[in-house]
Amino acid sequence: MTSVELYDKTKTLEMRKKLIGQSCRLFFSEDPIKIVRARGQYLYDENGVEYLDCISNVQHVGHCHPLVTKAAAAQMELLNANSRFLHDNIVHYATRLAATLPPKLSVFYFVNSGSEANDLALRLARQHTQNEDVVVLDHAYHGHLTSLIDISPYKFRKLGRQKEWVHVAPLPDTYRGEFRETHPDPAQAYADTVKEVIDQVHSKGRKVAAFFAESLPSVGGQIIMPYGYCSKVAEYVHAVGGVYVADEVQTGFGRVGSHYWAFQLQGEAFCPDIVTMGKPMGNGHPLACVVTTAEIAKAFTDNGVEYFNTFGGNPVSCAVGLAVLDVIEKENLMANALRVGGHLKELLTELQSRHAMMGDVRGVGLFLGFELVKDQTERTPATEEAAHMVKKLRERQICVSTDGPWESVVKFKPPMCFSMVDAERVVGNIDEILAGIETGMAQV
Ligand SMILES: Cc1ncc(COP(=O)(O)O)c(C=O)c1O
């Protein structure tokens, strides 16, 4: 076995600063944690200190799950090859994934990252519709490729550039958006804002290829779309010849507990035309995918250009993917997400009665967040307090992070083996930290 020298933390940081691009940031940048091993939902630093991981949605079935690592090692010893060789793993894996999806979504393309998946989805949509434009939700992030920075307001706004083919619709956020929880039909109202955007696109003589949205906007602040929104948007998009792309890179593989895919929360009548998946798919192994309809896939084939992806769907990746599906099933991780996520949400909601700063608690399964506010009436985002919460939890060996346009939403997307005890420990600590903030705002 090859070994690498273990540097002390200061030296690792120093070397990293010298050798790695500084735009590649670390969690807890003021005092990063140096992790040397992990198991389940626990991380261990170089001194053996254990941290509870509330944010690694990639290590979906738990860090270094033995069934996954064994499947990877066994297939690596036997064969790994270019995806142009005929092999059983890719078809077994596609069959298993197809069983979790509506029958209409039946053609798979395997890739290596969520970004590759979304870039391919864009190509499929454009080829099929022969249109160019894309409608996206505000604050969305869909990946780091040039094409995806272009459709990610979260990124392109910072760069101060918006492509003429990209159009932004409001986030359907019923807590701080235009139509809130008291609105009689926020789903219709927000869907109508997409219709308005589509009408504007047409008035400029342009045509919509796709509406892109995460099934639960995560960077946008752990938003739960109002029920019925997606079906209505799909109706508007289809009416102008476009397709609906559901980005499930963060939300798929049972995280929401009640369903395998977060788009299924919108009811059986709703089915996207293209779904992209990634992060949790390989439990840390780079594995991602696009699934679409036979019709869209045919249009892509008919352009005569081969789609070749060297690593996408290789035998090792598919063996890993199959093992992840097995663990989700064998360990009843969806039921666990419902039970533990439900308990965590309940405990966080209880904190609302004691802490005026707990503005909103939202989420489903193990996709949860709470939003800190300075006041309940104006709902002014409590950005510094949220950063303080992250820092204080880290001092108590609990890793969380923030999201949302004002970084005021503390989010939970832990490995799916998160336990009731973990949930209680986290909320007990949040309770104490909030009390500390309230009694001494100067400390914030
Ligand atoms: C919703 C969503 N889509 C796509 C991506 C891009 O995935 P990757 O980083 O694997 O390229 C991300 C990454 O954070 C994401 O959150």
The ligand as an SDF file (V2000), in Angstrom:
LIG
                    3D

 16 16  0  0  0  0  0  0  0  0999 V2000
  -28.5640   21.3800   -7.1320 C   0  0  0  0  0  0  0  0  0  0  0  0
  -27.2170   21.0880   -7.6710 C   0  0  0  0  0  0  0  0  0  0  0  0
  -27.0810   20.7760   -8.9740 N   0  0  0  0  0  0  0  0  0  0  0  0
  -25.8780   20.5150   -9.5020 C   0  0  0  0  0  0  0  0  0  0  0  0
  -24.7350   20.5710   -8.7400 C   0  0  0  0  0  0  0  0  0  0  0  0
  -23.3960   20.2930   -9.3570 C   0  0  0  0  0  0  0  0  0  0  0  0
  -22.9260   19.0470   -8.9460 O   0  0  0  0  0  0  0  0  0  0  0  0
  -21.3570   18.7090   -8.9570 P   0  0  0  0  0  0  0  0  0  0  0  0
  -20.7120   19.5540   -7.9150 O   0  0  0  0  0  0  0  0  0  0  0  0
  -21.3360   17.2270   -8.6630 O   0  0  0  0  0  0  0  0  0  0  0  0
  -20.8600   19.0080  -10.3170 O   0  0  0  0  0  0  0  0  0  0  0  0
  -24.8270   20.9020   -7.3890 C   0  0  0  0  0  0  0  0  0  0  0  0
  -23.6250   20.9810   -6.5460 C   0  0  0  0  0  0  0  0  0  0  0  0
  -23.5920   21.5040   -5.4670 O   0  0  0  0  0  0  0  0  0  0  0  0
  -26.0970   21.1690   -6.8460 C   0  0  0  0  0  0  0  0  0  0  0  0
  -26.2450   21.4970   -5.5580 O   0  0  0  0  0  0  0  0  0  0  0  0
  1  2  1  0
  2  3  1  0
  2 15  2  0
  3  4  2  0
  4  5  1  0
  5  6  1  0
  5 12  2  0
  6  7  1  0
  7  8  1  0
  8  9  2  0
  8 10  1  0
  8 11  1  0
 12 13  1  0
 12 15  1  0
 13 14  2  0
 15 16  1  0
M  END
$$$$
